[in-house]
């Protein structure tokens, strides 16, 4: 996720490790983050709380040079693939696209990721 000519962030779970990357695109360097079982439990509870499994696949607003994001998650028997461009779901209607800065669900999503990596860098 990131903005045009701005810092970008990437989290990837691979081979039993969480890799966190931060910088200008293309991101070339990153670090491996140890994630404790309790943190994962809290993360998946947050995903269920915001009902991420039922989000629409796209949230796009027609804004130039703005924030874009994408997400692929799989957990147990659930999976989802979602992307957005300056948009995210409304709290009372997961099919409605609103400005990303006004989406309580997207804020909860970022907080859940921050808790996994134990950093404040994803929250603007």
Number of C-alpha atoms within 10 A of each C-alpha: 17 20 17 13 10 13 14 20 19 17 19 12 12 8 7 8 12 17 18 16 17 20 15 15 14 8 13 9 10 14 11 14 15 13 15 10 10 9 16 15 10 14 20 13 13 18 16 12 12 18 13 21 17 12 20 18 14 18 24 17 16 9 10 9 12 15 17 18 19 15 13 10 13 10 9 5 5 8 12 15 15 17 18 21 23 22 26 30 26 19 17 8 10 18 16 14 20 19 15 22 12 14 17 15 23 19 17 16 17 17 18 20 21 16 15 21 20 14 11 12 12 18 10 7
